[in-house]
Amino acid sequence: MSDPPENKPQWVQVARILRARGNKGEVAAELLTDFPARLSTLPQVYLARGTQQPEAIGLQRFWIDQNHPGQCVFHFAGSNSISEAEKFRGFDVLLPFAERVQLPAGQYFITDLIGCTVFELPALESQFSSPACDLEVAPRVLGAVRDVFFPGEGLPGTPLLQVDSPEGELLIPLAEDICTRIDTAARRIEVILPEGLRNPDAAE
């Protein structure tokens, strides 16, 4: 079942403003998006701090700071001095959820994976199973995704789903042969776990 409309996120955070930069009203910000290039084409973004309602602000210019990895520079409309830029310190830069980037098939936003219920499917389904055995092959709820871990920068490896289960924390590789079905709209992930990842108590 999908989330009710009131529980769906309305905003996507793309940056966090750190401080004023230079003397022309620009601000330095921490990038929080994997798609920063699109920000240079937007006429406006939204700013909020804490629980404030986001407010639109015109965007005169945006660029990635090549001298500071992971940072960028915004020049907002009407900000032409250091004192004006300092007013934006600590604000979050947001975009409406409906305007976020559409990912290719097989790629997912971390925020879409967190909270999904994980179901374990039987490794092998017998062709001769009788109706009496249906309960034995029914998907078993493992738990919900709490977070997603990624290998360090430049390191090979598969992301891991951190799943909270009644038996404790499970780390499940986000690989196609293990996560056989991911339906973020239904908040459901189906997995077939290899022997090394199975909880020994699950088969009892």
Helices and strands as residue ranges (DSSP letters): G 5-7, E 11-21, E 26-31, G 36-41, E 44-48, E 55-64, E 71-76, H 82-86, E 92-96, G 97-99, H 110-113, E 117-120, G 131-133, H 134-137, E 140-149, E 160-165, E 168-173, E 179-183, E 188-191, G 195-197
